[in-house]
Amino acid sequence: MKKTPSEAYLEKARKLPKEEAERLLSRARTKLMRRLEDQKMSALEVVAIQLEIEDEELSEWREKMAELRERMKLGDKDKPRSWSADD
C-alpha cells in the first residue's frame, strides 16, 4: 500500500461530495484507518488512497472479465460458463 496519495487522487478526493468521501472512508482498509486515528494522515489523504486502491482493483477486475469473456467466446469448454455483465 502506498504511504502517500498521488496529487491526482488528492484532487479527485477534494472534489468528491461529502457523502461519497464518507463511503470511501467506510471501505478503507484497517491500516489506513489506523493512520487516520493516529493522525499520521488526514481524512483527505485516506480517501485519496482508498480511491486509488479501488480504481486499481476495478481496472484489474475489468481485465479479468475481458479475458473471461474472450475465453467464453472462443468456446473454452474446460471453464464453466458464468454470468456476464453484458447479459
N, C-alpha and C positions, 0 to 999 in steps of 0.2 A: 504494500500500500504506500502511496506517495505521502511524503511528510508535509508538503505544501501544495496548495492548488495552483494550477496554471492561471495566468492573468485572464485568459479567455473564459475559463469557467467561473472565475470570480465575478466577471462582468455578467455572465448568464445568471449567476446566483443573485446578483444585485437586482436584476430586472424581474425576478420571479415575484408573483403575488405572495403575500404573507402565508396564505393557506397552503400553497404549493411548497413553499420553503418548509413549513411545518411538517408536511407529509414526507418530504425528503429526510428531515431530521428524525422522524419516527422510524424510518427504514435504515437509518445509519448503523453501521457496524459498531459493535461494542467498543472496539479500540478507538474509533472516532469519538464516540460519546464520552469515553474516559478522558480523552484530550480536552473535550469541551468542559467537562466537570472540573478537571484540574486547571482550567483556564490557560492551557497551553495553546489553544486555538479558539478563535471566535466562532460563533454560530454561522456566520457567513462563510468562513473557511471550511467548516464541516459540511455545510450544504454544497459548496462548490466541489469538494472532493467526492461526496456521495453522488452528485450529479455526473461527474466524470466516470465514476465506477459504473453507474447504471448505463451510461451511454456506451461504455466499452462492452458490458455484458449484453446489451441489446444488439450491438454490432456482431458479436460472436454468435449469438442466437440466430440472427438473420443468415449468417454464413452457413451455419449447420442446417438450417431449414432449407436453404437453397440447394445444398448438397443432397439432402434427403429427397427433395422434390425431383432433382435430376436423376437420382438412382431409381425413384419410382417411375419416372418417365421411360427410363431405359429398360424397365421390366426386371429389376433385380429381385428375383424370386426368393433369394436367401433371407431377405429382410422382410419382416411383417409389414403389411400395409397399415398406415397410420392416418390420422386426421391431417388435414391441410388447412392452413389459414386461408387459402384461396377458395375452399369449398363453400 
